[in-house]
Amino acid sequence: MMTMSEFRSLFHNGLIKQNTGLVQLLGLCPLLAISNNVVNALSLGLATTMVMAASSGAVSSVRHFVPNEIRIPVFVLIIAALVTVIDLAMNAFVHPLYLVLGIFIPLITTNCIVLARADAFAAKNHPLHSVIDAISMGLGLTLVLIVLGAIRELAGKGTLLSGIDMVFGQAAKGWVLHILPHYQGFLLAILPPGAFIALGLLIAANNWNKARAVQRVRAAVPMAA
């Protein structure tokens, strides 16, 4: 059984301490390419999280039966099968969104976040721990994607949730939030350079926050002594 402290530790590790987007800097290709709005970012993040959770659980379950010499091909095969399921499901149920995300759904198979976590954690731990770890890592990536998508969409179009009708149909067009109604837009924000700039600012903010936390701890030590 998993204790509450272990559960909190795994989530803190995936969401903050080893965040794949801000700390490990893994999977930057989809992170930068799909984060031009919130809907695309959230969709890819959730798809990646589902693949990570399912693949980590599967890898952990078969880890004692797979020879070490062929573990990577077996892990890739498991991940590829799960990605195919997600790919076909999105094609069937959210086809417009599937067309927008394009090649980045199949490319989850080769995403170093998924394979690295399967090999580094799931192949050495209990299935429940592996699934929780994968979910936390996936949600950490999704959180970065959403923030990045919100920054770029707001700066580029002045809206939030643009394209939500691709998921929920034409009736959902009214759900788009026009934060800046008369905004003319800033093209650079939704182009690749805008992604690099926005991610750089997020990484800088994360590092600044960590530095402040360290300073607070150091300042508290003499007081405690």
Secondary structure as a PSIPRED ss2 file (coil, helix, strand):
# PSIPRED VFORMAT (PSIPRED V4.0)

   1 M C   1.000  0.000  0.000
   2 M C   1.000  0.000  0.000
   3 T C   1.000  0.000  0.000
   4 M H   0.000  1.000  0.000
   5 S H   0.000  1.000  0.000
   6 E H   0.000  1.000  0.000
   7 F H   0.000  1.000  0.000
   8 R H   0.000  1.000  0.000
   9 S H   0.000  1.000  0.000
  10 L H   0.000  1.000  0.000
  11 F H   0.000  1.000  0.000
  12 H H   0.000  1.000  0.000
  13 N H   0.000  1.000  0.000
  14 G H   0.000  1.000  0.000
  15 L H   0.000  1.000  0.000
  16 I H   0.000  1.000  0.000
  17 K H   0.000  1.000  0.000
  18 Q C   1.000  0.000  0.000
  19 N C   1.000  0.000  0.000
  20 T C   1.000  0.000  0.000
  21 G C   1.000  0.000  0.000
  22 L C   1.000  0.000  0.000
  23 V C   1.000  0.000  0.000
  24 Q C   1.000  0.000  0.000
  25 L C   1.000  0.000  0.000
  26 L C   1.000  0.000  0.000
  27 G C   1.000  0.000  0.000
  28 L H   0.000  1.000  0.000
  29 C H   0.000  1.000  0.000
  30 P H   0.000  1.000  0.000
  31 L H   0.000  1.000  0.000
  32 L H   0.000  1.000  0.000
  33 A H   0.000  1.000  0.000
  34 I C   1.000  0.000  0.000
  35 S C   1.000  0.000  0.000
  36 N C   1.000  0.000  0.000
  37 N C   1.000  0.000  0.000
  38 V H   0.000  1.000  0.000
  39 V H   0.000  1.000  0.000
  40 N H   0.000  1.000  0.000
  41 A H   0.000  1.000  0.000
  42 L H   0.000  1.000  0.000
  43 S H   0.000  1.000  0.000
  44 L H   0.000  1.000  0.000
  45 G H   0.000  1.000  0.000
  46 L H   0.000  1.000  0.000
  47 A H   0.000  1.000  0.000
  48 T H   0.000  1.000  0.000
  49 T H   0.000  1.000  0.000
  50 M H   0.000  1.000  0.000
  51 V H   0.000  1.000  0.000
  52 M H   0.000  1.000  0.000
  53 A H   0.000  1.000  0.000
  54 A H   0.000  1.000  0.000
  55 S H   0.000  1.000  0.000
  56 S H   0.000  1.000  0.000
  57 G H   0.000  1.000  0.000
  58 A H   0.000  1.000  0.000
  59 V H   0.000  1.000  0.000
  60 S H   0.000  1.000  0.000
  61 S H   0.000  1.000  0.000
  62 V H   0.000  1.000  0.000
  63 R C   1.000  0.000  0.000
  64 H C   1.000  0.000  0.000
  65 F C   1.000  0.000  0.000
  66 V C   1.000  0.000  0.000
  67 P C   1.000  0.000  0.000
  68 N H   0.000  1.000  0.000
  69 E H   0.000  1.000  0.000
  70 I H   0.000  1.000  0.000
  71 R H   0.000  1.000  0.000
  72 I H   0.000  1.000  0.000
  73 P H   0.000  1.000  0.000
  74 V H   0.000  1.000  0.000
  75 F H   0.000  1.000  0.000
  76 V H   0.000  1.000  0.000
  77 L H   0.000  1.000  0.000
  78 I H   0.000  1.000  0.000
  79 I H   0.000  1.000  0.000
  80 A H   0.000  1.000  0.000
  81 A H   0.000  1.000  0.000
  82 L H   0.000  1.000  0.000
  83 V H   0.000  1.000  0.000
  84 T H   0.000  1.000  0.000
  85 V H   0.000  1.000  0.000
  86 I H   0.000  1.000  0.000
  87 D H   0.000  1.000  0.000
  88 L H   0.000  1.000  0.000
  89 A H   0.000  1.000  0.000
  90 M H   0.000  1.000  0.000
  91 N H   0.000  1.000  0.000
  92 A H   0.000  1.000  0.000
  93 F H   0.000  1.000  0.000
  94 V C   1.000  0.000  0.000
  95 H H   0.000  1.000  0.000
  96 P H   0.000  1.000  0.000
  97 L H   0.000  1.000  0.000
  98 Y H   0.000  1.000  0.000
  99 L H   0.000  1.000  0.000
 100 V H   0.000  1.000  0.000
 101 L H   0.000  1.000  0.000
 102 G H   0.000  1.000  0.000
 103 I H   0.000  1.000  0.000
 104 F H   0.000  1.000  0.000
 105 I C   1.000  0.000  0.000
 106 P H   0.000  1.000  0.000
 107 L H   0.000  1.000  0.000
 108 I H   0.000  1.000  0.000
 109 T H   0.000  1.000  0.000
 110 T H   0.000  1.000  0.000
 111 N C   1.000  0.000  0.000
 112 C H   0.000  1.000  0.000
 113 I H   0.000  1.000  0.000
 114 V H   0.000  1.000  0.000
 115 L H   0.000  1.000  0.000
 116 A H   0.000  1.000  0.000
 117 R H   0.000  1.000  0.000
 118 A H   0.000  1.000  0.000
 119 D H   0.000  1.000  0.000
 120 A H   0.000  1.000  0.000
 121 F C   1.000  0.000  0.000
 122 A H   0.000  1.000  0.000
 123 A H   0.000  1.000  0.000
 124 K H   0.000  1.000  0.000
 125 N C   1.000  0.000  0.000
 126 H C   1.000  0.000  0.000
 127 P H   0.000  1.000  0.000
 128 L H   0.000  1.000  0.000
 129 H H   0.000  1.000  0.000
 130 S H   0.000  1.000  0.000
 131 V H   0.000  1.000  0.000
 132 I H   0.000  1.000  0.000
 133 D H   0.000  1.000  0.000
 134 A H   0.000  1.000  0.000
 135 I H   0.000  1.000  0.000
 136 S H   0.000  1.000  0.000
 137 M H   0.000  1.000  0.000
 138 G H   0.000  1.000  0.000
 139 L H   0.000  1.000  0.000
 140 G H   0.000  1.000  0.000
 141 L H   0.000  1.000  0.000
 142 T H   0.000  1.000  0.000
 143 L H   0.000  1.000  0.000
 144 V H   0.000  1.000  0.000
 145 L H   0.000  1.000  0.000
 146 I H   0.000  1.000  0.000
 147 V H   0.000  1.000  0.000
 148 L H   0.000  1.000  0.000
 149 G H   0.000  1.000  0.000
 150 A H   0.000  1.000  0.000
 151 I H   0.000  1.000  0.000
 152 R H   0.000  1.000  0.000
 153 E H   0.000  1.000  0.000
 154 L H   0.000  1.000  0.000
 155 A H   0.000  1.000  0.000
 156 G H   0.000  1.000  0.000
 157 K H   0.000  1.000  0.000
 158 G C   1.000  0.000  0.000
 159 T E   0.000  0.000  1.000
 160 L E   0.000  0.000  1.000
 161 L C   1.000  0.000  0.000
 162 S C   1.000  0.000  0.000
 163 G C   1.000  0.000  0.000
 164 I C   1.000  0.000  0.000
 165 D H   0.000  1.000  0.000
 166 M H   0.000  1.000  0.000
 167 V H   0.000  1.000  0.000
 168 F H   0.000  1.000  0.000
 169 G C   1.000  0.000  0.000
 170 Q H   0.000  1.000  0.000
 171 A H   0.000  1.000  0.000
 172 A H   0.000  1.000  0.000
 173 K H   0.000  1.000  0.000
 174 G H   0.000  1.000  0.000
 175 W H   0.000  1.000  0.000
 176 V C   1.000  0.000  0.000
 177 L E   0.000  0.000  1.000
 178 H E   0.000  0.000  1.000
 179 I C   1.000  0.000  0.000
 180 L C   1.000  0.000  0.000
 181 P C   1.000  0.000  0.000
 182 H C   1.000  0.000  0.000
 183 Y C   1.000  0.000  0.000
 184 Q C   1.000  0.000  0.000
 185 G C   1.000  0.000  0.000
 186 F C   1.000  0.000  0.000
 187 L H   0.000  1.000  0.000
 188 L H   0.000  1.000  0.000
 189 A H   0.000  1.000  0.000
 190 I H   0.000  1.000  0.000
 191 L C   1.000  0.000  0.000
 192 P H   0.000  1.000  0.000
 193 P H   0.000  1.000  0.000
 194 G H   0.000  1.000  0.000
 195 A H   0.000  1.000  0.000
 196 F H   0.000  1.000  0.000
 197 I H   0.000  1.000  0.000
 198 A H   0.000  1.000  0.000
 199 L H   0.000  1.000  0.000
 200 G H   0.000  1.000  0.000
 201 L H   0.000  1.000  0.000
 202 L H   0.000  1.000  0.000
 203 I H   0.000  1.000  0.000
 204 A H   0.000  1.000  0.000
 205 A H   0.000  1.000  0.000
 206 N H   0.000  1.000  0.000
 207 N H   0.000  1.000  0.000
 208 W H   0.000  1.000  0.000
 209 N H   0.000  1.000  0.000
 210 K H   0.000  1.000  0.000
 211 A H   0.000  1.000  0.000
 212 R H   0.000  1.000  0.000
 213 A H   0.000  1.000  0.000
 214 V H   0.000  1.000  0.000
 215 Q H   0.000  1.000  0.000
 216 R H   0.000  1.000  0.000
 217 V H   0.000  1.000  0.000
 218 R H   0.000  1.000  0.000
 219 A H   0.000  1.000  0.000
 220 A H   0.000  1.000  0.000
 221 V H   0.000  1.000  0.000
 222 P H   0.000  1.000  0.000
 223 M H   0.000  1.000  0.000
 224 A H   0.000  1.000  0.000
 225 A C   1.000  0.000  0.000
